[in-house]
Amino acid sequence: MTHINMNNNESNIFVNLSHLLLNRIFSQLDSNIDRICFTLVCKRWYNEKNKYFTFNAKSLVKPLYADQKDGDYPLFFLNSFKDEFLKSLVFNNSHQKDCALFINQANDNAFNPTFNPEVDYSMTKETLDTLGLIIRPNIKTLVITEVDLNEKELEKYMTLNNNITHIYGCSSIPVGGWPQNIKFIRFSKFSGTLIPGCFPEGIETIEFKSADYCTINEPIECGVFPSSLTSLTFFDILHEPIAPGVLPKSLESLEFGFYSNDIDDQLLPNTLKHLKIHGYSSSYNIVKTSQPSNSKITAFQQY
């Protein structure tokens, strides 16, 4: 009889605590390991963990420069807690808008502030791929300079959050093209062909600018850059000369690096206000150009 009572928890006052009380007790546990162990005390607490269980989100998605001891789960293997993990994956400042997420490789916090904006959070690519996570709506900037995403992977990431407006570090163009809400793109290690329609109407800034070379080996066709574009940067090598009509009439800022072709004043739109030509390579001689006759250009630099 005693043996039967020991295994019958229907009348046990602690086992049958309400979900409200369980949650109050549970919330005092900071460690996610302790929280998991808490659910294993008895069968009921485990089976009904969806009623009270949450992970400590501070350890799931951490600020970029957080102490390593705070966590950063690059891989998550507990399938029995997957639903709770997804539910708990919220950012501490989810009430804030326009946050930036840095996606990196597992156990790698490599971050180059020279070519990236300030970011709020860091998450590994493995975590996103393993759990199929949704990037929270308050994330407007995605930094992917440390991960290599092909066209299909990039398209998948774009569908995770349709509020993203700024992309840093992409090396390709999504299979289905860029979403219409994208306003800023900075390419990293790009080496490909640009075709009309590859950029969305409404984009304002395009930069081929990174710590790794971006190379455009084929002539750029007319219609590649939308009429909404106001700033264009070719920081690395642009082998082919720019043809008439390539630069949109809305362009206000144009920057070249290692550009070895003549710049005809007639190619520059009347809206252009800032023109920079800089850099030197032993393989490429920078053509000395005089100040363009366009009187609207207020800042002209060549060095």
N, C-alpha and C positions, 0 to 999 in steps of 0.2 A: 504493500500500500504506500509505504514511504517512497519507494522508487517511482511509483506512478505520479505522486504529487510533485516530485522534484522535476519531472519532465512536462508537467501540465502548467503552462504559464497563463492560462485564461484568467486566473484570479490574482496574479502577481501584480502588486500595485505599481512597481517600477516598469515592468514590461508593458503595462497598459496605460502608461501616461498619455495624455492627450497630445496631439500633434503640436498644439500651441506651446505646451510645456517642453516638449522635445526640442522644438525650435529655439526656445529661450536658452536651454542648456547647451544645445548644439552651437549656438552663436558665440559662446564663450571660448570655443576652440579655434585657435588661429591656424594651426597646422592642418593642411589638407590630409596628411597621413592620419592624424588623430581623428579627423572627421570620418574617414573611411572606416577606421577601427571601431568608431562609435556605432556605426550601422551593423557591425558584426556581433554585437553583444547578444542579440537574440534574433530569431527568425522574423518576428513581426517588425522590428526596427529596420531590418534589411528589406523585407518585402514592401514596406510602406515608405521607403526612403524618399520617394518622389513627393511626399507630403511635407517634408521638412528639410530635406538635404539640399545644400548648395556648397559649391567649392568657394574657397577664398579667392576671389577674382584677382586680388593684388598679386597673387603668385602665378596666375595663369597668363595674364598679359601684363608685362611690366614696363615701366619707363625704360628708355633705352640705356640709361646709365645707372640703373638700379644695381644694388649689390647682388652678386651672384647667389648669395645664400637665401635671397628672397624667392628664389625659384626661377622659373622659365622652363616649363615643361616642353622640350623640343618634340618629344614623341609621347603619345598617350595610348597605352595598350589595354586599359581596363574597359573592355567593351560593356561590361555590366553597369558601368557608371557613365557611359557615353552621353545619355540623355541629360544627366545632371551636369555633365561638363559643358555641353552646349548651352544649357539654360544659364549656367553661371558665368559664361564667357562674356562679360560686360566690362566696359572700361570704367575706371573710377570716376572720370570726369565725363561720363556719357551725356551729361546735361549741357556740356560745352559743344559748340559748333566748330566746324572747320579744323578738326584734328588731323594729324598726319601719322600714318602707320608705316614703319620700316620693316619690310619682310627680308629676312636673312636666312642663311644656311644654319643647320643645327650646330650649336656650340660655337657660333661665330658671330661676334658683335662688331665686325669690321664696318666702320662707318667713316666716310670721308666728308667732313663738313664743308670742304671747299666746293664740291660739286653737288651737294645735297642741301635741302632746306632743314630747318629745325624740325625734329619729329617728336611726337608725344609717346609713342609706344613701339615696341619691337615684338615681332612674332616670327617663328620659323616657318619656312615654306612647308616643311614636313608636317607640321601641325595642321596647317590649312588643307593640305592634300589628303591627310589621313582622315580627318573628320568632316571634310566638306563644309567648313565653317562659312558663315555669312559675315562679311565685313560690315561692321555696324554702320548705320546711316550717318553718324556724326563724323565719319572718316571722309574727308574731302580730298586728301592728298595721299598718294600711294608712292612709296619709295622702294624701288626694286633693283637698285644698282648692284647689289651683291648676289643676285640670283639670275640664272640664265633661263628665260622663258621663251619657248618657241611661239609661233603664231597661234596655235590652238590653245596653249596654256594661257597666253595673254588674253585671248578672247574669253576664257573661262573666268579669269580674275575680273575682267570688266563687267561680267554679268553678276558678280557677287554683290556689287553695290553700284546702283545707277546714280548715286550722288557724287561720285568721284569726278573732280574737275581738273586735277593736276596730277601728272604722271612724271616721275623722275626715274631714269635708268633703263627704259625699255630699249631693246636691241632689235626689235622687229615690229611689224604692223599686224594687228589682229586679223584673223581670217575673215571675219565679218565686217572689218573696218572699225573705226573708232566710234564710240557713242557720241551723239550729238551734243551732249553736255560738256565734253572735254574742251577746256579753255587753254591749257598749257601742257606741252609735251617736251621733255628733255631726253634725247636719245643718248644711249651709251653703247659703244662698240657696234654701232650700226654700219652695215655694209650690204647695201642692197639697191634695188631700183625703186624709184618713186614714180607712181602713175597717177593720172588724174582721178580724183575721187578717193584717194587714200587718206585724206584728212577731212574732218567734218566741217561743214559750214558753221561758222560760229567760233572756231578756234582763233585765239588771239596771239599766242606766242609759240614758236617752234624753235628749238635749239638742238643743234648737233654739237653737243658740248659735254665732254666728260674727261675723266682721267685716262680713259682708253680711247684709241683713235676711232673716229667715225669717218668712213670713207664712202664717197659717192662717185662711182666710176663711170656712170653713163649720163648723157645730157638730160637735164631736167625739162620735162615737157611743159608747155603752157597749160594752165588749169590745175596743176598739182597743188599750188597754194591757194586756198580759198580767199575770196574778197574781204573776209573779216579779219585777215591776218594783219597785225600791226607791228610785230617784232620778229625778226628772223636772224638766226646766228649760225654761221658755219665756222665753228671754232677750229676744226681740223681741216684736212685736205679736201678741197673741192677741185677735182682734176679738170672737169669740163667748164668752158666759159658759159656764162649765163646768157641765154638768148633773149631777144626782145619779146616782151609780153609775159615772161616767166614771173617777174616780181609783181605782186598784186598792187593795184592803185591805192590801196588803203595803207600800205606799208609806211611806218614812221621811223623804225630803227632797223639798221642793217649792219651786221658785223661779219668780217672775214678773218680767217686765220690761215696762213700758208697758201694764200691765193695767188697764183702766178699768171693770171690773165689780165688783159686790159679791162678797165671798167669804163665803158662808154657812158657819158653823162646822159645820153638819150635813153639808156636802159633804166635809169632811176626814176621812180614815180615822183610826181610833184609833191606828194604828201611827206616825203622822206625828210626827217629832221636830224637824225643822228646816223653817221657813217663812220665805221671803224675798220681799218685794215692793219693788222698787226701780226707779228711773228716772223721768224726767218728760219728757213731750212736750207742746208747746203745743197739740197737737190732741187730746190725751187727758188727762183729769183723773183722777189717781189717787184712788180712793175711800179715805177714811181709815177704817181698820178698827181696832177695838180688839183687844187680845190675845185670841186664841181661847180659849174656856173649856176646851179640851182640855188637861188638866194634864200630858200626856205631852210636849207641845211644849217643848223645853228651849232652843230658839234661835228667837226671832221678831224679824225686822228689817223695818222699813219706812222707806225714805228716798228 
